[in-house]
């Protein structure tokens, strides 16, 4: 257990926390686990609540100097996806079904020009807490497929750039247990001065951690190379 998480747990045990402080602590802890160091093909939000219908968004940037023509994403078994938002103009969506007709993935087809990105939305409900993985496969205009199914990026780390067909990091979403804030609120026994002070400081620390993680991710994305190494600008003959 990290020192920050250990401190949060000890502080929570000493003083009952208001709901806002618990939510901030949970969000900050999850961000230190899953905040990506740079933006690739990712699914957001990076934190979702168990049992809560969630609008997930697949963000697809074109990182090569060729257009993206399709992207396939596979849904984790801990999340039940059941509906898609109407895709952007010029795009289509095709659900990937299991034998029992449940939706286990989707393929979005259309054109995303070089240097631009597109977002695709779908509704899903997580039914188990923990880290979930969302592997994706990005097809470019020359037919090469970039798999985003490699190891998840570690917090604060910058994954080495890989070529147009080598695996990039898998997108991850942390599912937090439902009722975390409600459970804490129901155990509150009083409003003593020391308890209120501890809760306020806990919330401030959690918010600072969350903002720092988000700022670091944005800075690394802004300074990362635009092109992948060993990228051939000419379409490969078939």
N, C-alpha and C positions, 0 to 999 in steps of 0.2 A: 504494500500500500504506500502511495506517495506521501511525503510529509504534509502536503496541502490537504489531501483527503483525510489524513489522520487528524489534523488540527480541526477540520470541519466537523468530524464525527465527535471529537471530544467537546467542542464548543456546544454542539447540539445537545449532548448529554447533560451539560451543566445548566443550560437555560432553554426553556421552551421557546420555539421560534415562531414568529408570525408567518403566515402563508407566503408573503412576498419574499421573505428571506430564504425560505426553503426552496422556492422556485428559482431564485437567483443562484443558490448554491448548487442545485442540481444542474442548471444550465452551464455554470462555469466549469464544474467538474467534467461534464460531458464534452465541452469544447476543448479542454486540455487533452482529451483522449482522441477526438476525431477531427479536429479542425485541420483541413488539408493545407499543406504548405504551398501548394500552387493549384491553379484551376485547370482541370482536364475535363473529360466527360464525367460529370458528377450528378448525383441525386441529392436534392435538398428538400426539406430541412435536414440538417445533420443530427437533429434530436427530435424524436417523436414520442408520444405517450401511448402506452399500451391500452388498447380498447377504445381509442379515440380515432374516428375517421379523419384522415389527413390528406391534404392536397399535396402530393409529391410532385416535384418538378425535375425533369431530366434536362440538364443544361449541356448543350453540344457545341463547343467551339470548333472551328476549322483551323487546325494548327499548321497544316501544310499549305503550299501555294497552289493547291488544287481544291475544287469544291468537294464538300461532303455530299454524298448522294443517298445515304441510308445509315441508320443506326439501329442496332438491336440491343435491347436491355432485358436481362433476366431478373425476375423478381425473387426475393428471398422467401424461403418457406415460412418464415415467421410473420409475413405480411400478406393479407388477403386483398388483392387488387381487383376491383369489380366495375370500374367505370373510367372512361377516357374523356377528357375535354375535346371538343371539336378541334382538330389540328389546324395550325396556321394555313393560310391560303397557299396552295401549291404543294401541300403535303398530305400524305395518307397515313393511316395507322391500321395495322393488322395485328390482332391479338394472337398470341401463341397459347394454345390450349393443351392441357394435360388430358389423359384418357378419361378422366372424370369430368371433363369440360371446364375445370377451373382455369383461370388465367394465370399463367406462369411466366409470361414475358410479352414483349411487343416489338414490332418492327415499324419504324417511322421512315417513310420514303419521301424524298424531295431534294431540293438543292439548297445548300448552305454555302454561299460564296467564301472564298479565302479571306481570312481576316475578320469574319463575322461569326455569329453564333445564333442558335435557335433554342427555344425552350418548349418542352412538351409536358403537359400536365395529365395526371391520373389520380383517381381516388383509391385509397387503400386503408385498411384498418390493421394495425399491428396487434397480435394476440400473444406475444411472448416478449419479455424484456431481454436486453443484451445487445450486442453488436450484430448488425445485419449487413450482408454484402450484396451489392448490385452490379455484377459484371456486365460490361457492355462491349459492343463490337461495331466499330465505325468504318464504313465503306467510303472510299474516295473515288473520284471520277476515273482514275486509271485502273480501278478494280482491286487495288490493294486494300486489305482489311487490317485496321489497327485494333488489336484486342486490349481492352481495359480490364484485365482480369489478373493482374499481378499483385504482389503484396501491398497491403494498405500502407499509405504513407504514415510515418511516425510523426507525432506532434513536433512542429518546429523544424522538421527535416525537409530537405529538398531532394526529391528523387532524381537520380541521374536520367537525363533525357535519353530516350530510346528511339530506334529507327522507326520507319513507317509501318513495319509489320511486327515489331517486338512488343511484348506486353508492357502496358503502363499500369499504374496503380489502380486497384479496384476502389470504387466509391463505397463508403460505409456510412450507415446511419445507426445511431445508438437509440434503442427503445428503452425509455425509463418506465418503471412501474407506475400504474395508475394509482391515484389517491395519496401520493407521497405528501403533498402539502396538506390535504385534508386530514390525514392521519396525525400529522404533527399538530395541527390546529386543535384537534379533538382532545389531545393530551395536555393542553395548556391549563395550568392550575392557578395562575395568578399573573400579576403584572408588576412584580417587584422591580426596583430600579436596576439591580445588577443583571437580571434576566433581560430587560429591555436593552440595556447597553450592549450586552453580548450579542443579541440578535441584530442590532443595528450595525455593529462592527463586522459581524459575519456577512451580512448582506453587502456592505461596502466592499469587503475583500473579494467576494464572489463576483461582483459586477466589474471590478478592476481586472480580475483574471479574464473574464469573458471578453472585455474590450481589448485587452492586450493580445489575446489569441486571435481575435478577428483582425486587428491591425496588422499583426505579423503575417497572416495569410494574404491580406491585400497587398502588402509591400512586396512579398516574394512573387506574387502573380504579376505585379507591374514590372518587375525587373527580370523576369524569366525570358529566355530566347523565344523569338516568335516562331522560328522554323525548327523542325526536328532535324537531327544530324543524318547524314547520308541520304538525304531526300533527293530523288531524281525528278527534276522538273518536267521531263519528257514522259508522256504516257507510255507504259510498258506495252509492247506488242503482244497480242494474244494468238 
